[in-house]
Every structure is written in structure tokens, then in C-alpha cells.
């Protein structure tokens, strides 16, 4: 019952509980807030296409992905930007909630937070796997992306030096796909045009002409 009361206080922004938090409780709070905002921004970028002139230049050049299976395109990509954000978000909120329970030691709170975070990490990995499998099964015709306008999700290195990701319309739905470019490096949030396919699951993109001129 105490747990539900503490969660209700958090949701209703009753700041009296914050004054009673220990140092680790406040750490969980800030981790939860920041990671939740990151996930919200990612979701907004996917649905509105990066917000046009919004400059979201991430220092991370690409998703760090660990594949756990024999399939290169449909493997379980455990560590990615979305996965890490989900891990921190769920772990942060769980740690914050359980840290407000009297008598529960910090070590146990940390274990619980890690368990919740890892569950979110794995859940996000399976969700991404399902999306990639949908693409590879042919349910989505990636050829329909050629000529479409999209947005860079994770930065793309110059001259195909390293792959990034873009969000673009494929078969009538907005989808996140691996991409490279033959020209200059492309930043997160930048608008692009799909020129052709490199492989069955990788696009070749270029910056929109107007934005390319502005960048010089």
C-alpha cells in the first residue's frame, strides 16, 4: 500500500516526498526524468520527422548494437539508444519508487531498479527485432522508400564510412531504417532524400538540396 501511495505522490507532483529522499533516491529521480524526456523526444522525432529546423546533433555517431542470433538483420539488438533510454527510464522510476519505502536497503533498491531496467532493455530489443523482421519478411517494400523525404535518426558518417539510421515512409508507414551516404556526414534531425538502395535493408541517402547549400 505504501508503494502505491508513494507513486501517487510522485505522479501528482507532491514535492513533500522529494525533501525526504536520500541521495540515491534523488539520483534515481533525475535519471528517470532525463531518460523519460529522451524517450519522448525520440518518439516525437519519429512521428513528426525531426521537427524541420530542430538541430538534435547527438554526439553518439550510431546505435551501439549487440546482435544475439545468427540473423544479421533480424537478430536481437540488445544495446541501442532506445534500449539504453528504456533501461534508464524504467530503472530510474523503479528505483525512485522503491527508495521511498522505509526499511528497504539501498542495495535491494539497486537490484530492483536494475531488474526493471534490464526488463525494459530486453523488451525494447524484442520490439526492434519485430520491426526489423517485418522489413526482412517483405511485408514492407523497402523499394518504395526511394525518392522519399525522411529524417536522420542517428548520425551518418561521410562517404559510407559508417552506417546510421533514418526515419522515412515505407509502404505508407514511417519506419526506421539503416542508411549510408555517398557525400558529407549527416547529423541527427537533418532532412534527407533517399536516392537508392545499397542492399535489401540499407538505404543510400543525400541531404536535401536546400539544407546542403546552407551547410556550406
Secondary structure, 3 states (H helix, E strand, C coil): CHHHHHHHHHHCCCCHHHHCCCHHHHHHHHHHHHHHHHHHHHHHHHHHHHHCCCCCCCCCCCCCCCECCCCCCCCCECCCHHHHHHHHHHHHHHHHHHHCCCCCCHHHHHHHHHHHHHHHHHHHHHHHHHHHHHHHCCCCCHHHHCCCEEEEEECECHHHCCCEEEEEEECCEEEEEEEEECCCCECCCCEEEEEEEEECCEEEEEECHHHHHHHC
